[in-house]
Amino acid sequence: MQTIRGEWKASILMALSEAESDIPALQGRLAVADRRVLVRALRELEKDRLVERSAGGTRYSLTSDGSQIIEILGDIARWQRARSKTGT
């Protein structure tokens, strides 16, 4: 849990599951107010080997570990939606 804990990390992983992106594209898709927050989260996710930068260092994509955690995040999102429908 520590690996994905933190501001924007789960959202970044979900966005990268749809397509590899550069920082401006991610910032636009996630409405992250501060670029430094996004860069810090990407660096932490890269350190934890959930995302990787392209050879040029401008685009980010999921690693195989990152792809595996997407399934778990999807399960959590479905659980949360079901929970909110029941009012609990």
C-alpha atoms as a printed R data frame, in Angstrom:
   type eleno elety resid chain resno       x      y       z
1  ATOM     1    CA   MET     A     1   0.000  0.000   0.000
2  ATOM     2    CA   GLN     A     2   2.902  2.338   0.694
3  ATOM     3    CA   THR     A     3   3.873  2.174  -2.981
4  ATOM     4    CA   ILE     A     4   0.625  3.732  -4.195
5  ATOM     5    CA   ARG     A     5  -0.050  5.860  -1.141
6  ATOM     6    CA   GLY     A     6   0.326  9.540  -1.761
7  ATOM     7    CA   GLU     A     7  -1.115 12.429  -3.627
8  ATOM     8    CA   TRP     A     8  -2.192 11.603  -7.191
9  ATOM     9    CA   LYS     A     9  -0.365  8.259  -7.479
10 ATOM    10    CA   ALA     A    10  -3.439  6.089  -8.100
11 ATOM    11    CA   SER     A    11  -4.828  8.661 -10.540
12 ATOM    12    CA   ILE     A    12  -1.531  8.806 -12.422
13 ATOM    13    CA   LEU     A    13  -1.403  5.019 -12.709
14 ATOM    14    CA   MET     A    14  -4.977  4.894 -13.985
15 ATOM    15    CA   ALA     A    15  -4.255  7.629 -16.553
16 ATOM    16    CA   LEU     A    16  -1.146  5.798 -17.757
17 ATOM    17    CA   SER     A    17  -3.143  2.584 -18.084
18 ATOM    18    CA   GLU     A    18  -5.077  4.285 -20.898
19 ATOM    19    CA   ALA     A    19  -2.021  5.610 -22.761
20 ATOM    20    CA   GLU     A    20   1.574  6.606 -22.220
21 ATOM    21    CA   SER     A    21   1.854 10.329 -21.613
22 ATOM    22    CA   ASP     A    22   4.181 13.221 -21.047
23 ATOM    23    CA   ILE     A    23   3.917 15.542 -18.064
24 ATOM    24    CA   PRO     A    24   1.834 18.295 -19.753
25 ATOM    25    CA   ALA     A    25  -0.694 15.723 -21.018
26 ATOM    26    CA   LEU     A    26  -0.952 14.101 -17.585
27 ATOM    27    CA   GLN     A    27  -1.305 17.461 -15.932
28 ATOM    28    CA   GLY     A    28  -4.151 18.366 -18.266
29 ATOM    29    CA   ARG     A    29  -5.942 15.054 -17.818
30 ATOM    30    CA   LEU     A    30  -5.641 15.051 -14.045
31 ATOM    31    CA   ALA     A    31  -6.089 18.767 -13.415
32 ATOM    32    CA   VAL     A    32  -3.078 18.692 -11.109
33 ATOM    33    CA   ALA     A    33  -2.670 22.230  -9.887
34 ATOM    34    CA   ASP     A    34   1.050 21.996  -9.215
35 ATOM    35    CA   ARG     A    35   3.508 20.510 -11.698
36 ATOM    36    CA   ARG     A    36   5.982 19.843  -8.866
37 ATOM    37    CA   VAL     A    37   3.467 17.533  -7.175
38 ATOM    38    CA   LEU     A    38   3.024 15.559 -10.394
39 ATOM    39    CA   VAL     A    39   6.771 15.315 -11.053
40 ATOM    40    CA   ARG     A    40   7.433 14.201  -7.475
41 ATOM    41    CA   ALA     A    41   4.754 11.496  -7.697
42 ATOM    42    CA   LEU     A    42   6.091 10.288 -11.062
43 ATOM    43    CA   ARG     A    43   9.620 10.068  -9.663
44 ATOM    44    CA   GLU     A    44   8.382  8.055  -6.682
45 ATOM    45    CA   LEU     A    45   6.400  5.732  -8.950
46 ATOM    46    CA   GLU     A    46   9.479  5.336 -11.149
47 ATOM    47    CA   LYS     A    47  11.630  4.557  -8.099
48 ATOM    48    CA   ASP     A    48   9.073  1.917  -7.068
49 ATOM    49    CA   ARG     A    49   9.247  0.491 -10.617
50 ATOM    50    CA   LEU     A    50   5.561  1.067 -11.412
51 ATOM    51    CA   VAL     A    51   6.242  3.553 -14.220
52 ATOM    52    CA   GLU     A    52   9.163  4.112 -16.558
53 ATOM    53    CA   ARG     A    53  10.368  7.036 -18.624
54 ATOM    54    CA   SER     A    54  11.058  6.715 -22.325
55 ATOM    55    CA   ALA     A    55  14.644  6.793 -23.559
56 ATOM    56    CA   GLY     A    56  14.293 10.528 -24.249
57 ATOM    57    CA   GLY     A    57  12.901 11.003 -20.753
58 ATOM    58    CA   THR     A    58   9.794 12.825 -21.881
59 ATOM    59    CA   ARG     A    59   7.062 10.158 -21.844
60 ATOM    60    CA   TYR     A    60   5.906  7.887 -19.055
61 ATOM    61    CA   SER     A    61   4.333  4.446 -19.287
62 ATOM    62    CA   LEU     A    62   3.449  1.611 -16.941
63 ATOM    63    CA   THR     A    63   5.885 -1.189 -16.206
64 ATOM    64    CA   SER     A    64   4.632 -4.764 -15.914
65 ATOM    65    CA   ASP     A    65   4.281 -4.237 -12.141
66 ATOM    66    CA   GLY     A    66   2.344 -1.043 -12.818
67 ATOM    67    CA   SER     A    67   0.020 -2.896 -15.172
68 ATOM    68    CA   GLN     A    68  -0.631 -5.546 -12.549
69 ATOM    69    CA   ILE     A    69  -1.617 -2.998  -9.920
70 ATOM    70    CA   ILE     A    70  -4.177 -1.473 -12.305
71 ATOM    71    CA   GLU     A    71  -6.355 -4.553 -11.837
72 ATOM    72    CA   ILE     A    72  -6.259 -4.041  -8.075
73 ATOM    73    CA   LEU     A    73  -7.044 -0.333  -8.379
74 ATOM    74    CA   GLY     A    74  -9.966 -1.200 -10.667
75 ATOM    75    CA   ASP     A    75 -11.308 -3.593  -8.036
76 ATOM    76    CA   ILE     A    76 -11.027 -0.890  -5.379
77 ATOM    77    CA   ALA     A    77 -12.825  1.629  -7.609
78 ATOM    78    CA   ARG     A    78 -15.657 -0.848  -8.265
79 ATOM    79    CA   TRP     A    79 -15.928 -1.581  -4.551
80 ATOM    80    CA   GLN     A    80 -16.107  2.149  -3.776
81 ATOM    81    CA   ARG     A    81 -18.832  2.743  -6.399
82 ATOM    82    CA   ALA     A    82 -20.894 -0.156  -5.048
83 ATOM    83    CA   ARG     A    83 -20.410  1.072  -1.513
84 ATOM    84    CA   SER     A    84 -21.500  4.591  -2.347
85 ATOM    85    CA   LYS     A    85 -24.674  3.280  -4.032
86 ATOM    86    CA   THR     A    86 -25.675  1.500  -0.831
87 ATOM    87    CA   GLY     A    87 -25.014  4.597   1.242
88 ATOM    88    CA   THR     A    88 -22.400  3.025   3.495
